[in-house]
């Protein structure tokens, strides 16, 4: 897969068909399930997970695009599903991680079965949205075991996303288990220590998503690597989902010269 724009998941559209068409046109190498909180109030990050945990699977109450997405992309080599992680769900629910973990896992098993029943046989990229995770709020000690259980399914690549302004540093064990990480680099540039850490990790053919695309200022490449690491994949993204953007800016995003500017910097 080429260096490209990575979509965190949420979009500002109210029409599911328009959202799915956007995915087809602009993210064919990694189709992602659009989350449309403006079209469905139950589709905000935590509400979606909580409803799914109640049901033990997803339906149109959880995701207005889910069924059509699986139908449209069942022949794809890979697809991405993003779900609020159990730490974030626990925090917003005033519960402990342990109280949420089992119910969350039951939901994911249901969703995984729905994906398999759709006829999709490719790789599932599972993005765990954990915006609560930061330097101040670390992951529970046994979160690594939780990810280890998820990665026991060889057809799943597990990654974590946090848009915390004070970026966390994953544990060594978590870095061994996760296939991709996504962080916000708009509010503070990548430090020398971070560059060293991620360059070493990327040599293991992993993916780092750098949140450096600003709605008004475009791509702030200087906030991340000044040159492309020799191995692995570094993809660009906004620091978080695009639900707060206006539709016109989102429609222009893939058509602007962000990637061309990045290539010029990397030469």
Residue pairs with C-beta under 8 A, 6 or more apart in sequence:
1 29
1 30
1 233
2 29
3 228
3 233
3 234
3 235
3 236
3 259
3 262
4 27
4 29
4 30
4 235
4 236
4 259
5 26
5 27
5 213
5 235
5 236
5 237
5 253
5 254
5 258
5 259
6 30
6 182
6 209
6 235
6 236
6 237
7 23
7 26
7 27
7 32
7 237
7 242
8 82
8 127
8 129
8 161
8 182
8 237
8 238
8 240
8 241
8 242
9 32
9 33
9 34
9 35
9 80
9 82
9 127
9 129
9 241
10 34
10 35
10 36
10 37
10 45
10 241
10 242
10 243
11 19
11 22
11 34
11 35
11 36
11 241
11 242
11 243
11 250
12 38
12 242
12 243
12 244
12 245
12 246
12 247
12 250
13 19
13 22
13 34
13 36
13 38
13 39
13 247
13 250
14 36
14 38
14 39
15 39
16 34
16 36
16 39
16 64
16 65
16 68
17 68
19 34
19 36
19 65
20 34
20 65
20 68
20 69
20 72
22 34
22 250
22 251
23 31
23 32
23 34
23 69
23 73
24 31
24 72
25 254
26 253
26 254
29 78
30 78
30 79
30 80
30 125
31 69
31 72
31 73
31 76
31 78
31 79
31 80
32 79
32 80
32 81
32 82
33 63
33 65
33 66
33 69
33 79
33 80
33 81
33 82
34 65
34 69
35 43
35 45
35 48
35 63
35 65
35 82
35 241
35 243
36 43
36 64
36 65
36 243
37 43
37 44
37 243
38 243
39 64
40 60
40 61
40 63
40 64
41 47
42 48
42 51
42 61
42 62
43 62
43 63
43 64
45 84
45 88
45 129
45 131
45 241
46 84
46 88
46 89
46 92
46 93
48 58
48 62
48 63
48 83
48 84
49 83
49 84
49 89
49 104
49 107
50 89
50 93
51 61
51 62
52 58
52 62
52 83
52 107
52 110
52 111
53 89
53 100
53 103
53 104
53 106
53 107
55 61
55 62
55 107
55 110
56 106
56 107
56 110
57 107
57 110
57 111
57 113
57 114
58 66
58 107
58 110
58 111
58 114
59 66
59 67
60 66
60 67
63 69
66 114
69 79
70 114
70 115
70 118
70 120
71 118
73 79
73 120
74 118
74 119
74 120
76 120
76 122
77 122
77 123
78 122
78 123
78 124
78 125
79 120
79 122
79 123
79 124
79 125
80 124
80 125
80 126
80 127
81 111
81 115
81 124
81 125
81 126
81 127
82 126
82 127
82 128
82 129
82 161
83 108
83 111
83 126
83 127
83 128
83 129
84 129
84 130
85 104
85 128
85 129
85 130
85 133
85 160
86 97
86 100
86 101
86 104
86 146
87 97
87 130
87 132
87 133
87 139
87 140
87 143
88 129
88 130
88 131
88 132
88 133
89 95
89 100
89 104
90 96
90 97
90 99
90 100
91 132
91 137
93 100
97 140
97 142
97 143
98 140
101 146
105 146
105 149
108 126
108 150
112 124
112 153
112 156
115 124
122 155
123 155
123 156
123 157
124 155
124 156
124 157
125 156
125 157
125 159
125 179
125 180
126 150
126 156
126 157
126 158
126 159
127 159
127 160
127 161
127 180
127 182
128 147
128 158
128 159
128 160
128 161
129 161
130 139
130 160
130 161
130 162
131 161
131 162
131 163
131 164
131 240
132 162
132 164
133 139
133 160
133 162
133 164
133 168
134 162
134 164
134 165
134 166
134 167
134 168
135 164
135 166
135 167
135 168
135 169
136 166
137 164
137 168
138 168
139 168
139 171
139 174
143 174
144 171
144 173
144 174
144 177
147 158
147 174
147 177
147 178
148 177
150 156
150 158
151 157
151 158
151 177
151 178
157 179
157 180
158 177
158 178
158 179
159 178
159 179
159 180
159 181
159 182
159 207
159 209
160 170
160 174
160 178
160 181
160 182
161 181
161 182
161 183
161 209
162 168
162 182
162 183
162 184
163 183
163 184
163 211
163 239
163 240
164 183
164 184
165 184
165 187
165 188
166 188
167 183
167 184
167 185
167 188
167 194
169 194
169 197
170 178
170 181
175 201
178 206
179 206
179 207
180 206
180 207
180 208
180 209
181 207
181 208
181 209
182 208
182 209
182 211
182 237
183 209
183 210
183 211
184 211
184 239
184 240
185 210
185 211
185 212
185 220
185 223
185 224
185 239
186 211
186 212
186 214
186 220
186 223
186 239
187 239
188 223
189 222
189 223
189 224
190 198
190 210
190 223
190 224
190 225
195 225
198 208
198 229
199 225
199 229
201 208
201 232
202 208
202 229
202 231
202 232
202 233
202 234
203 229
203 230
203 231
203 232
204 231
204 232
205 231
205 232
206 232
206 233
207 232
207 233
207 234
207 235
208 232
208 233
208 234
208 235
209 234
209 235
209 236
209 237
210 223
210 224
210 225
210 234
210 235
210 236
210 237
211 237
211 238
211 239
211 240
212 219
212 220
212 221
212 223
212 224
212 236
212 237
212 239
213 219
213 220
213 236
213 237
213 238
213 239
213 253
213 258
214 220
214 238
215 238
215 245
215 249
218 256
218 258
218 261
219 236
219 258
219 261
219 262
221 261
221 262
221 265
224 234
225 234
226 265
227 265
227 266
228 234
228 266
236 258
236 259
236 262
238 245
242 250
242 253
